[in-house]
Structure formats: C-alpha cells, structure tokens
Amino acid sequence: MVPVSQGADLFVVCKQCGSEVSPYITECPYCGNRLRRRAPKLPRPGDSGRGGKGRRGFGSLLRRDDASGLGTRRSREREAPVFSDRWAVRRPYATIALVGVAFACWVATRAEYSLLGHMAIVGPLHGDWWRLFTYQFAYVEGGGGGVYAFVAITATGLFGWLLERRHGPAVVLALYLGAGALAGLVAEAVYTQHVVAGLALESKPILIGGNAGALALLAAWATPDLQRARHGDADGDLLGAGVIGALLLAIPFARPEAGWLAGVVGAALGFAVGLGLSAFARATR
C-alpha cells in the first residue's frame, strides 16, 4: 500500500486494483484484496495521538473526507472491480434481482400452485429447456419447504452481494444461473444413464430451488480466502461460510427436491470460477 497523503493518511492505494480506499479497512471493497490483517488504530485529529482536545470519531473523519472532496466520483469511476469496469455500481443490482425474482415466484406459486408444475424439473425435460432456469426460483410449501427457501435465498443474497462487490453483476448472474442449469443437465444425464442401463427405472430427477446457485456463489467468494488460508493468513469469515455451506449441502437429506447432486455440481463450479477469477486478478496486477 502506498499512502497518497501525509499526516492524516486519508487514503491508501490497493496494490491489486489501484483503488483509493480508507486506511481503516482490512479488505479492498472493490476487488476484495486483503490489505492488512488488522485495521490500524484511529488517529486523533488535532493532537499528536496522546489525547487531549480535538478528538473525533471515524464518522467525523468520513464527513471531513466528503467535505474536502477527496475520493470523489471521478476517482471511484475508474476504480471498478475486476471484469466490471463498465458496469460498476454502488448497489448489488444483480443480487437484488435474483432475490426479488425468488420472492416474486414464491408469492405467485402460493397464489396459483399449478405454476410450480411448469417451473420445476420433474423427470425428463422433453424440450422444456426453460425449466433449467425456472426451477431455481421455485419452492414448495410445507414440510420444511419454507426453511429450505429461507436458507437458499438468504445465502444467495449474502454471498451474491459479497461476490458482486468484487467482480460486478455479470459474474453473479452468469454463475448463479449457469450453476443451476449445469446441475439440472447433470441430473438429467444421470437419470438417462440409469434408464438406458435398466437401473432405478422408478426414479426420476426432481429439482426445485436455488441450492446449486447459492453454493456456487458461496464457493466462488470463499476461494480467495481459502487460498490465503493455505499460506497462514487465515480469515475468520470462513467459519461462517463453512457453516452455511454445510447447511446447504445437508438440506437435500431433509428436502430431496433440493438435489444433493445439484449442490455438489454448484459448489464445484463455484470453486472453479473462483480459482479463475483469482488467477485473472493476479495476472492483471
């Protein structure tokens, strides 16, 4: 990190993406690069750091930054995350869209339950390829279906937001929808092989909900932290991500329509994409 000002050190420069960021954070909000292990102590403007008059909190420091014009819109516009220089946004619009569509489908299927039959994957597709995408936003009611919906949608919102903050909305949309579609295709392929081999003729793929997409977003976000943990720079955030990931992988044992194979496929794709994004970020430093 290279300070861009002396004295108060209002900003530092991220070595990975070149963004000017606050010196009081440990992770770059634009690309996710780890800046330091611990945040430094807040300075005391107006004195030499030994106390006395003029002590102000972090909030007043931020207000002073805004008033001084430092870190203005011009500098932020050129500090977009990797893969999203032209699509940098202040809010996670892609994640909001995914969560919003899931809630809208939940309300619609509660009002007209027959819609669920047109959205879910139940048996062979027979040309209904749109089901590879619509099933990701469908959830059954009762018997724990609400719990499954809550966990999957919450994980999508949390890790979609974190990943979108690093790489932009296009990565989040492509990964979520792509993971779900790939999981559906794998489930269909396994079922077809069973039928051809004459095994498990009574079974058929049943997929409902965004388990695969949520696990893909989680895995892609956690991959850089897992790589740093291998070098001794462990991150406490991995514990919470691990708990949520384990819960998503365990849900199919209580709700078979979530599909354990779909969850595994989604997590594997997420890790692969996470490795690719990390490699690209290192190559563009």
ZAKOLZA-256561 format. One record per residue: x, y, z of N, C-alpha, C, O in turn; residue in three letters. Coordinates in steps of 0.05 Angstrom, whole numbers, plus 5000, padded with zeros to 4 digits. Atoms other than C-alpha are relative to their C-alpha. Layout:
<atoms>
XYZXYZXYZXYZALA/...
</atoms>
This chain:
<atoms>
501749765000500050005000501750255000503750275014MET/498549755002502450694982498350235009496350284996VAL/501649784992499751275021500050224979502150274967PRO/500249785019497351844978500050275013499950475000VAL/499949754985497452365032501549965025501849735035SER/498450014976501552525092498350095024496250215020GLN/501449914977499452655163497749825007498049625020GLY/502450144993492352415167499749744984498249564993ALA/500250245016493251885112497149934994496149725002ASP/502850045005486251955087499449774982497249654984LEU/500450235018487051425033502649854996504849955000PHE/497850165009491550855013499249884974496949874967VAL/500550115027492250524945500249705001502249595010VAL/500050295002490349794935502049914978501850014956CYS/498050095019496149434901498849844977499949824956LYS/501250175020491448974863498450154979498850104955GLN/501749875019486449444831500650304997499550444980CYS/499249725002489650134844497950195011498150435006GLY/502149834989483550394881500950155025502550045041SER/499549864975484050934934497949925020495549965016GLU/501850114980480950644997500850115027502950235031VAL/499549914973480450815070502249855013502549605009SER/497850154987486550645112499049845025500649725038PRO/501050134975481950365167498449754994496949665010TYR/501350255007479549745130502149794994504449864989ILE/498150225004482849065121499749884972501449734964THR/500550125026479748875053499150214981497350374988GLU/500949805021479049284989497149954993496549724985CYS/502850055007471649384976499549974970497349904962PRO/500450015029472749404901500849734988499549624971TYR/499050255011476748764888500349785020500849555013CYS/499850214979476948404955502849945009503249755025GLY/497350064993484448424961500550075029499650275039ASN/499449954972487048355032502150215003504350184992ARG/498149784997490449005052501849965024504250015023LEU/498450064976492648815122498449815017496049785013ARG/501450194983490948315176498250155021496050065027ARG/501449864979488748825228499850304991501650414980ARG/500349715006485949525220501650165020501750105043ALA/498549834982490350075249498250165019495850195014PRO/501649844981488150485308499350274987500950384971LYS/500949745011484251115292501850225010502450235034LEU/498549774991488351755294498350205015495850185014PRO/501449794985486452345338500650274987502750394994ARG/499449755013486052955293500250235020498650255039PRO/499749764983488453595326502149965022502750165035GLY/497850034980493753285371502049804990501849714967ASP/497850175008499852835369499449715006501249545004SER/500750274994496052205388500149935029499749705036GLY/499950054971496652275464497650095015497550115039ARG/502549924987489652505477499950315000501650444989GLY/500349714999487153205490497650094983496049924975GLY/502249895015482353665454500349934970502449874960LYS/500050055028480353555383499549714992499749644969GLY/500550275006478752815389497449974984495350084992ARG/502450055016473852595335499949714992502049594988ARG/500350285008471051925315500349964970500950154955GLY/499750075028471251565249497950134983498450204960PHE/502249875015464551855228500750284992500250374970GLY/499249735007467252565232502250014980502450194964SER/497850015019473352355193498849954972499850074952LEU/501350055026468852085137498650254990498750314966LEU/501449755008464752725137502050204990501550344971ARG/497949815008471153135132501049924972501650094956ARG/499150085026473352705073498150084978498950184957ASP/502049925020466852835037500050304995499850394973ASP/500149715003467153575051502550104985502350304972ALA/497549915013474353625026500149934971501750044956SER/500150075028472553304960501949774993502149704970GLY/498250225006477652744967498449744995496349715007LEU/501550245007475652074938497450054987495449924992GLY/502549915014470552404893499249804979500549594975THR/501250185020466352084839502049934978502149714968ARG/498150065022471852154787501949785007502549614990ARG/498150224993476651714826498649745003499849534998SER/501450254997471351204841499249874974499249634971ARG/500950115026469051134769502249844987501649664972GLU/497950155013475950894748501049775018503149655013ARG/499250214981476350404807498049785001497349685022GLU/501950215002471549884783501349735006503749705003ALA/499050264995472249154804500949864975500449954953PRO/499150165023475448624760497649904984495649834996VAL/502050085019471248444699497650194998495750134984PHE/502449835000466449024711500650294999499250465011SER/499249725002469949674693497750174989497450404998ASP/502149845012464049894651497349975015495450115009ARG/502650064987458649614698500250045030498649925044TRP/499749964971461049854766497550145011496750345000ALA/502349884988455150024811500450015030502149875041VAL/499849974971454250244882498449795015499049725037ARG/501750204987448849734897500149744985500549734960ARG/499950265013448648984883497449944984495849784993PRO/502550025014443249024830499449714991497149634991TYR/500450285009444348314803499049835023497149675020ALA/500950164977443648014873497250085008495649915015THR/502749914994437548444887498049884981495849794989ILE/501850125020434448184822499549715006497349625004ALA/500350294994435847454840498149955024496449785023LEU/501650034976432847524909497150094995495249965004VAL/502749905006426947934883498449814983496049774988GLY/501450195017425247424829499249755017497049655014VAL/500750234983425446864881497650065018495849895020ALA/502449924984420647234927497550024983495449944992PHE/502449975018416047404869498949734992496549694991ALA/500950275008415846674847498749865024496849715021CYS/501250124976414446464919497150105004495349945009TRP/502749894997408446924922498249904978495949834983VAL/501650095023406046724852499249715003496949644998ALA/500750294997406345974867498249955024496749755024THR/501950034978402646074932497250084991495249975000ARG/502649925010397146434895498949814979496549764978ALA/500850205021397045934837501949775001504149784988GLU/498150224995400145284858500749844975502849724974TYR/499450155025399744984788502450114986503649974969SER/497649895012405345454767502549855007504449844992LEU/497750164992410145024806500649774982502949714977LEU/499650225019409044454758501250094974502549924960GLY/498849905025411244894700502850115004504250164985HIS/497349894994417545144735502049795009504349815002MET/498150204988420444534770500849804979499649764958ALA/499150235017424443964738499049755013499849685035ILE/501150264991420643314747500149814977498449814960VAL/499750195022423142764703501450124976502550344978GLY/498749895024425742864632498850274992496550334997PRO/500849735008425443564603498150004977496350174975LEU/501750025024422143354537499950274985497850354976HIS/499949755016424444004505499350255016499650475006GLY/500649774984422344454563502550115013502950095037ASP/497449924990429244764569499950235019501750275035TRP/500249784981426745374607500049915029500650065047TRP/500150104973425844934667502850005014503050015038ARG/497349994988433444924676500550265014502350275032LEU/499649744986432845654698497750055019498150175040PHE/502349934983425745704727500049845026499049945046THR/500150164976426645134776501650125023501150075047TYR/498349884980431945544812498550215018499550295039GLN/501549804986426546034835497449895011495750045021PHE/502450134991421145534854500549865026502649735030ALA/499850134974419945274925497349895007495350035004TYR/502550124991414744804953499250115027500950235041VAL/500949904975410544985012499449775019498549565011GLU/500650204980410044595077502249795002503849754983GLY/498150224996414244035106502950095000504749934992GLY/497349905001420444465113500850154975503050244973GLY/499449865025419944775044500650295005502350414991GLY/499549724993419745465076502850045011504150245005GLY/497349984989426145335114502149984978504050134977VAL/498250025023429645105050500150264984502250354976TYR/500149755015427245735014501550225015503050375003ALA/498749794984429646185071503049974999504550174995PHE/497150055000436645865074501250064973503250204971VAL/498849965027437745854999499950294991501850394980ALA/500249725009435146564986501850175017503050365006ILE/498249844983439046845046502949964991504350164990THR/497350055010445446515022500550134974502750244969ALA/499849865026444246774952500450305004502150424991THR/499849724995443247474978502750085012503950285004GLY/497649934986449247475024502549974983504050154979LEU/497650055015454547154980499950124972501950174960PHE/500249855025451747454917500950295003502350394985GLY/499249724995452648144947503050025003504350204992TRP/497150004996459747984970501549964974503650094969LEU/498650065025461747694903499650234980501450294965LEU/500549785018458448254864501750255007502450404989GLU/498349784991462348764905502849974989504250174985ARG/497350065010468748434880500150014969501950134958ARG/499850055028467148264808497750114983497850084958HIS/502149885016460848614787497649814995497749585002GLY/502550155003453748384769500049784979498749574983PRO/500050205021455247994705501049735011499949525004ALA/498950254989459447484744497949865017497649625016VAL/502050114981453947384796497749874984497049644990VAL/502250115015448347284745500949754984499549554984LEU/499150235016452446824700500649765017499949535009ALA/499350224983454946404757497649875013497349625013LEU/502450114987448246324793498349844980497749614984TYR/501750145019444246154731501449774986500349564980LEU/498450215013449845754699500349755018500149535008GLY/499750234982450845324761497449855002497449605002ALA/502550144999443445174765499449844975498449624976GLY/500650135025442845004692501849754997500949544988ALA/498250235002449044554694499149785019499349545012LEU/501050204981446344204756497649854989497449614992ALA/502350135012439844074720500749814978499649594976GLY/499250175021443343794660501449745010501049534999LEU/498750234988447643334703497949815011498149565007VAL/502150174989441443074739498549864978497949624981ALA/501450135023438042944672501849784988500849574980GLU/498250205012444242584645500249755017500249535007ALA/499850234983444842134706497449844999497549594998VAL/502550145002437441964701499949844973499049614973TYR/500050135026438141804627501849754999501149544988THR/498250234999444041344640498849785016499149545009GLN/501350214984440140974693497849864984497649624985HIS/502150125016434340864645501249824979500249604974VAL/498750165021438940624590501149745011501049534999VAL/498850234988442440154637498049825013498749605022ALA/502150164988435839894664500150015030499149835043GLY/499849974971437340144734498250225010497850434997LEU/501649794986432740534781498050124981497850364978ALA/501949905019427340584729497850175013496650345000LEU/502149854986422540854781500950275009499250445016GLU/499049744991426941434798500050204977500150134954SER/499949795020426942104762501050255014500550295037LYS/498949764988430442764773497850195009496050254993PRO/501949794990426543254816501750225012503150185032ILE/498449774991429743934825498350245004496850324986LEU/501549764993426744534859501850175018503050075037ILE/498649824982430145144889502850074990503949944972GLY/497449895008436745524884502449905016504250055021GLY/497850114984441245054924502650014985504750084996ASN/497650015016446244974867501250284996503650324999ALA/499149735005446645714852501150135025503250275024GLY/499049894975447445914925502749895008504550035016ALA/497450124994453145414935502150104981504450134989LEU/498049905019456545664872500950285008503350335007ALA/499249734991456446384897501749995024503750135026LEU/498550034976458946174965502849904994504850015004LEU/497450125006464645754937501850204985504150224991ALA/498449805015466846294887501050225018503350315015ALA/499249794982467046814942502249905020504150055026TRP/498250104979470746364992502749914989504649885004ALA/497550115012476146114943502450175006504450065014THR/497649844994480946714951500849985029503249975035PRO/499450034971480446665027501249735006503049715023ASP/498950264996481745925024502949994990504649865002LEU/497349995010487946054982501950145019504150055024GLN/498349854980490546565033500349835025502449855038ARG/499850164976489046085090502149794997503349715017ALA/497950205005493745575058502850115006504649965012ARG/497449874994499346085068500150125028501950285034HIS/500049914973497646205140498550265006498550355029GLY/501649754996493346825130497149925003495549994986ASP/502750104996487046515158498150235005498850445016ALA/502149804997480546905157497749895015496749675009ASP/502250094984475146845209497449984985495649834994GLY/502550015015469746955157499549734988497349664981ASP/500350275012471046255130498349825018497049645008LEU/501550174982467845955192497050034994495649834992LEU/502949965006461046275178499349894973497249774970GLY/500550105027461546105104499949695001498349574987ALA/500050294998463245385122497449895012496449685003GLY/502550094988457145325167497750014981496149834979VAL/502249975019452445595114500349804977498349684968ILE/499650195021455645155061499249725009498049574993GLY/500850264990454844535104497049975002495949754997ALA/502950014998447544705116498849974973496949814969LEU/501150035027446244785042500549724989498849614975LEU/499550275010449544125027498449795015497849575004LEU/501650194984445543785082497050024995495549835001ALA/502949965005438744065061498749774983496549694990ILE/501350215016437543525007499349755016497549605007PRO/500750244985437342985061497350045014496049845020PHE/502649944989431243335090498050074979495650014981ALA/501749925023428543625025501249894975502950024963ARG/498750135023430243144968499850164975501550144957PRO/500349855024427743634916502350214996502750324975GLU/497749835002433844064932502349874983503850014970ALA/498150155017438243524899502850025011504150225008GLY/497350004990444743324932502050024977504150154980TRP/498249995023447943234864500250294989502350384980LEU/500049725009445843934844501750185018503150355008ALA/498349854982449144214906502949964996504550144996GLY/497250075005455643854892501050134974503250244973VAL/499349885025455644094820500350305003502250424992VAL/499949714996454244814841502550085015503850275008GLY/497649934985459844814893502549964984504350124985ALA/497650055017464844504844500450224980502650324975ALA/499849785020463245024791500850265013502450415002LEU/499349764986463745574842503050025007504250225003GLY/497250004994470645364864501750044974503750184975PHE/498549975025472945314791499950294991502050394982ALA/500249715008470346014775501650175019502950365011VAL/498449844980473446284840502949984994504350184996GLY/497150035007480246004820500750164975502850294974LEU/499649845024479546314751500150305005501850444994GLY/500049714994477746994779502450085016503550305011LEU/497649934985483546974828502450014982504150184985SER/497750015018488446784774500050254981502150364976ALA/500249765017485847344729500850255015502150435004PHE/499449774983486347844786503050035004504150255003ALA/497149994996493647654799501450074974503450214974ARG/498749955025495347684725499750294991501350394976ALA/500449725008492548394718501150195021500550435018THR/498949814980496148684778502150184987503350355001ARG/
</atoms>
